[in-house]
Amino acid sequence: MRNKNYTIKTMDREEIDIVIEWAAKEGWNPGLHDADCYYTADPTGFLMGFLDEEPIATISAIKYSQSFGFLGFYMVKSEYRGKGYGIQLWNAGLKYLEGCTIGLDGVVAQQDNYKKSGFKLAYSNIRYEGHGGGNPPENAEIVKLSTLPFETIDSYDQPFFPANRSHFTKCWTSQPDSHALGIMQSGKLAGYGVIRACRNGYKIAPLFADNPELAESLFLALKSTVKSSEPVYLDTPKVNQAALSLAERHSMKVSFETARMYTGEIPEIPLNRLFGVTSFEIG
């Protein structure tokens, strides 16, 4: 893994804070407590490229199982781009996930580059920006997720992801500076969502529900937990028209778009019930 004085190493937990800081500078607006939960997903899945002792490049290659992984946080310091350091790190990430179907959310302009590594477009995700505030819905059976057994939450979450991510889900739904809510129907969990504090405003992620009406009730309940002066973001699959309509109905504006791409067979997940993506960085 060496090329002269360039070395690729597995990050420790403290080094992931560097990654989050770089992501903030790139305008990705990470959550205040993302690092802890991301590390929980795969403690050996974060790679950093060092030139001598200086960290100059990063990538996350989260191996959720022996058959599925997710790439993210692919960054190279601007002064070191175009020198081959990034592609070495990219290849190290692919090697770590060898044998897996791999997903990523890439900027649309980089689609052709990702295709060279065997990725193909599944669909696009759109980030919407709006504001918090408003009133929670009346007559909706909204509950705090903390009042439910984790097994109930985990069981509901599993169809929305191609591999088991229980450790991550447990951390994500109980992180500080967040509200995690579920919606019940006929005594069963029929959707859940999390709104968390970010460097700028809040993100609703994920937002899962059995139908658009339940999704809207959850959205309103989550949005009402923060001030109307705060920006709120929602990342929606472009193929879910009901999700786009929900965002636009509440005066949210398109911020940017990513390309969800996979190697191998595109996983089957219920996109009609997926109204908000959990994370562009680790899926």
N, C-alpha and C positions, 0 to 999 in steps of 0.2 A: 504493500500500500504506500510505498515511498517513491517519490520522484525528486531527487536532489534533497532539498530541505522542506519539501511539502509532505505533510503527514495527515492521514485521516484517522480519527479516533472516535470511539463511542463517547457521547457526552455523559457527564454526571448531572444530577438534578440542578445544581447551581448554574451550570453552563446553559441549561435551557432558558434561564432568565435572560441570557444574552440574546438568544434567538427571539424571544418575545419582544425585547427592546428593538432589535433590528426590524421586526415585523411592524412595530409601531411607527418607526421612522419611514417605512415603505408605504404607510397609510392604510395598513390592513386592520387597524383598530382592534387589537386583541382585547379579550376580557381581562379583568384585573387578577383573576385567579386561574387562568387557563393552564398555566405551566404545571400546576399540581395534578390536574386531571389528565392532561396530555401524557405526562410521565407515567401515570398509572396505567394508561392504555398499553404501553410497551416500554419498560425502563431501558431496554437495549436498542431501541429503534431510532435514536437521534444521533446523527453523525455530524462531525465538524471537521473542516479542513484547516490545518494550521500551517502557516509559512513561518518556519522557525517556531517561535512561541506565540505568534500573533494569529488569533482566529480570523479567517478571511472568508469562509464559506460554510453553509449549513444545508442540511436536508433532514427531513424526518421520513422514516420508512417503517411505518407501524405494522408489525406482523400480528394481526388479530388471531390468526390460526395458521395451520400449515397450508391452507388453501386460499387465504385472502389477506391482502395488505393494502396500505394506502400511503401514497407519497405526498409530502407537503413541505412547507418552509424551505423551499429551494431558493437560496439567496447567495449571492457573491458580492462582497464589497465592491463598490463601483470602480475603484482604482485597480482592481485585480481581474476585472472581466475581460473576456477575449483572450486569456492566456492559457486556457486549458484546465484550470483548477476546478471549475464548475463541473465540467463533463466527467472528470475523474470521480468527483463526489457523487454525481448522478449515477454513474456505473456501479459505484460501491453500494448505493441504495438499492439498485436493481438486483445486484448480486445477493444482498441480504434477504430480499424477497423472492429469490429464485424459486420457481415452482408454484408461486401464488398467482391467482388473478389479482391484478393491481389496479386500484382506482386513483384518480387525482382530479382536482379542480384547478384547471389552468386558465390563464388569461387567454381570451379568444385568439389574440395575435400569435400565440405560441403553438397553436394546434398542429401546424405542419411539422414543427420540431418534435412534438410528442409522438406524432404518427411514425416518425423514423425509428422510434423505440418500440413500436408495436401497439401503441395506444390507438383506440378508435372512439369517435364521438358517440356518446349515449344520448345526451340531451344537454341543454343549457340551463344554468341557474341564474336567476336575476336577483340582485340585491336592491331592495326598496328602502327608502328612507322616509320616515314620518315623525310624529311627535307622540309623547306619552300623554297621560291624563285621560279624561273622560270617566264615565261611570261604569262600574261592573254590570254585567247583564243581570236582569231580574229573572227569577224562576229557573235559572240554570243550576244544576247540581255541581257547583264548583267546590273542590276540596283541596286542601294542602296535601301535596304528595307525602309529606312527612307523617300524615295520619294513616297511610296505607302500608301494608307489608311490602318490603322491597321486592319480594318475589312477584307481586302483582304488577308492579311497575316494569320490572325486568321482562316479564312474560309479554307485556303489551309492546315493549320496545323491540323485541327480537325480530319480528317480521320486517322491520324497517332497515335492517342492516344485514349484510351478507355473512357475518360471522358473529360469534358471541363476544359481547363487549361489556359484560356485567360489571367488572371492576370500574371501568370508565363511567358507566351509567350511574353507579352508586355515588361516585365522587361528583359527577356533573349535576345531579339533581339535589345535592346537599351542600353545594359550595357557598361560601360567604357572599354577601352583597348580591343576593339573587332571590327570586321568588319562583317556586316550582309548584305548579297547580295541575290538578287533574279534573276531568269532567266525568260524572257518572251517568249511566243510563240503565234503567232496570236493574240497579244494584251492581252493575259491572263497570269497570273502567272503560271509557269509550274515547279517551284522548288525553294527552298531557302536553304541557309546554313548560319551558323555562325562560325567564327573562333575567339577564345578568348584566352587571355593571361592566362597562368597557372603558377604554381610555377616553372615548368620546361617546357619551350617551349610553344606551342599552341595546342589547340584541335579544330578540326573541328566537331562541334556538335550543331545542327543536320545537316544532309545532306539529303534532300528529293528532288526527281525529278521524272518527269513523265516517263523518259526512261534513259538508261545508257549513251547515248550521252550527254544529258542535265546535268546529274550528273557529268560527267567528265569535262564539261565546267565550271560548278560551282566550282568543286574541284580545278581546275587550277587557277581560278580567286581568290579564297580564299587563296590558297597556295602562290600566288604571292604577297600577301599583307605583308608577313613577310620575314625576311632575310633568305638567304640560309643556314646560320649557325645555325638557330633555329630548334630544333626538332618540328615535327608536328605529331599529333596523330589522328587516325580515328578509331572509334569503329563500326564494321560492323556485321550485322546478318549473321551467317554462312550459313543460308539457302538461302541467296541472292548471287548466284554465280557471278553475274555481279559486285556486290560490292567488292567481294574478288578479282576479276580480275582487277578492277580499282586500288585497293591498290597495288597489286603485279606488275601491269604494270608500276607503278611509283616508283618501287624499295623500297616499304615499307616492313618492316619485322614484323612478328608476335611478339608481346610483351607478352600478356597473354590472357586468355580466361575466360569468365564467363558463368554461366548457368542462362538463363532467365526462371523463374519458376512462376507458378500461382496457387492459390487455385481456386476451382470452374472451370467454363468453360473458356477455353483459349480465350481471346479476338481476334476478327478478325480485323487485321490491314493490310494494303497493303505492305507486306514485300518486294515485288518486286520493290517497289518505295522508300524503306527505305535503303539508302546507308550509313547513319551515325546516330547512336543512340544519343539522346539528353543527357542522363545522366544515368550512372549506379546507382547513388545514389537515384534519385527520379523519374526515368523513362524517 
